[in-house]
């Protein structure tokens, strides 16, 4: 674990143990896990967020990022499609987001960009 985030992670993990459905804590802890390269733990929280907030496009987008970081490209693309279907439209960020870098040469990701007329 990155020592840079160790205190924060332990703090938010303790908060999550007290309230397992606290969306704000889940979001913060998920981000900390990702920044610490604890991608599997981040994925678990992103899945939980999607269950708690199924209509939230950002929750689906973050789930896509977690899948992409774990090189699960098909699931990442499906989650991106879900995010877009629920209103996510920051395609400029989608192209720049380093979490999705592993998808840039993936045909199904390129297809999403083409469908929405996004230039890379």
C-alpha positions as CSV (number, residue, x, y, z in Angstrom):
1,X,0.0,0.0,0.0
2,X,1.2,3.5,-0.8
3,X,2.2,5.0,2.5
4,X,1.1,8.4,1.1
5,X,-2.5,7.3,1.5
6,X,-2.3,4.8,4.4
7,X,-3.7,7.1,7.1
8,X,-6.6,8.2,4.9
9,X,-7.4,4.7,3.8
10,X,-7.5,3.4,7.3
11,X,-9.7,6.3,8.4
12,X,-12.3,5.9,5.6
13,X,-12.3,2.1,6.0
14,X,-13.2,2.6,9.7
15,X,-16.0,5.0,8.7
16,X,-17.3,2.5,6.1
17,X,-17.4,-0.3,8.7
18,X,-19.7,1.9,10.8
19,X,-22.0,2.8,7.8
20,X,-21.6,0.3,4.9
21,X,-23.9,2.3,2.6
22,X,-22.4,5.8,3.1
23,X,-22.0,6.9,-0.5
24,X,-19.6,9.7,0.2
25,X,-17.3,7.5,2.1
26,X,-17.5,4.8,-0.6
27,X,-16.6,7.3,-3.3
28,X,-13.6,8.8,-1.4
29,X,-12.3,5.4,-0.4
30,X,-12.6,4.0,-3.9
31,X,-10.6,7.0,-5.2
32,X,-8.0,6.4,-2.5
33,X,-7.7,2.7,-3.5
34,X,-7.3,3.6,-7.1
35,X,-4.6,6.3,-6.4
36,X,-2.8,3.6,-4.3
37,X,-3.1,1.1,-7.1
38,X,-5.3,-1.1,-5.1
39,X,-7.5,-1.7,-8.1
40,X,-9.3,-4.8,-7.0
41,X,-10.5,-3.1,-3.8
42,X,-11.5,0.0,-5.8
43,X,-13.5,-2.3,-8.2
44,X,-15.4,-3.8,-5.2
45,X,-16.4,-0.3,-4.1
46,X,-17.3,0.9,-7.6
47,X,-19.6,-2.2,-8.0
48,X,-21.2,-1.3,-4.6
49,X,-21.8,2.3,-5.7
50,X,-23.5,1.1,-8.9
51,X,-25.8,-1.1,-6.8
52,X,-26.6,1.8,-4.4
53,X,-26.9,4.4,-7.2
54,X,-27.9,2.5,-10.4
55,X,-29.0,5.6,-12.3
56,X,-25.8,7.6,-11.6
57,X,-23.7,7.9,-14.7
58,X,-20.6,8.8,-12.8
59,X,-20.8,5.6,-10.8
60,X,-20.9,3.6,-14.0
61,X,-18.0,5.6,-15.4
62,X,-15.9,4.9,-12.4
63,X,-16.8,1.3,-12.6
64,X,-15.5,1.3,-16.2
65,X,-12.3,2.9,-15.0
66,X,-11.8,0.2,-12.4
67,X,-12.4,-2.6,-15.0
68,X,-10.0,-0.9,-17.4
69,X,-7.2,-0.6,-14.8
70,X,-7.6,-4.4,-14.2
71,X,-7.4,-5.0,-18.0
72,X,-11.0,-6.2,-18.1
73,X,-11.7,-4.4,-21.4
74,X,-15.1,-5.9,-22.3
75,X,-16.5,-5.1,-18.9
76,X,-15.0,-1.6,-19.0
77,X,-16.6,-0.9,-22.4
78,X,-20.0,-2.2,-21.2
79,X,-19.8,0.0,-18.1
80,X,-18.9,3.0,-20.3
81,X,-22.0,2.2,-22.5
82,X,-24.1,2.1,-19.3
83,X,-22.7,5.4,-18.1
84,X,-23.4,7.1,-21.5
85,X,-26.9,5.6,-21.5
86,X,-27.5,7.2,-18.1
87,X,-26.3,10.6,-19.3
88,X,-22.5,10.6,-19.0
89,X,-21.3,12.9,-21.8
90,X,-17.8,14.2,-21.0
91,X,-16.1,12.5,-23.9
92,X,-13.2,14.9,-23.9
93,X,-12.3,13.6,-20.4
94,X,-13.0,10.0,-21.5
95,X,-10.2,10.3,-24.1
96,X,-7.8,12.0,-21.6
97,X,-8.5,9.8,-18.6
98,X,-5.4,7.8,-17.9
99,X,-7.5,5.1,-16.2
100,X,-8.9,4.3,-19.6
101,X,-5.6,4.4,-21.4
102,X,-5.6,0.6,-21.8
103,X,-8.8,0.9,-23.9
104,X,-7.5,3.3,-26.5
105,X,-6.5,0.6,-29.0
106,X,-9.5,-1.6,-28.2
107,X,-11.9,-1.9,-31.1
108,X,-15.1,-1.7,-28.9
109,X,-13.8,1.5,-27.2
110,X,-13.1,3.0,-30.6
111,X,-16.6,2.1,-31.7
112,X,-18.0,4.1,-28.8
113,X,-16.0,7.1,-29.8
114,X,-17.1,6.7,-33.5
115,X,-20.8,6.3,-32.5
116,X,-20.6,9.6,-30.6
117,X,-18.4,11.3,-33.3
118,X,-15.5,11.9,-30.9
119,X,-12.1,12.6,-32.4
120,X,-8.9,11.4,-30.7
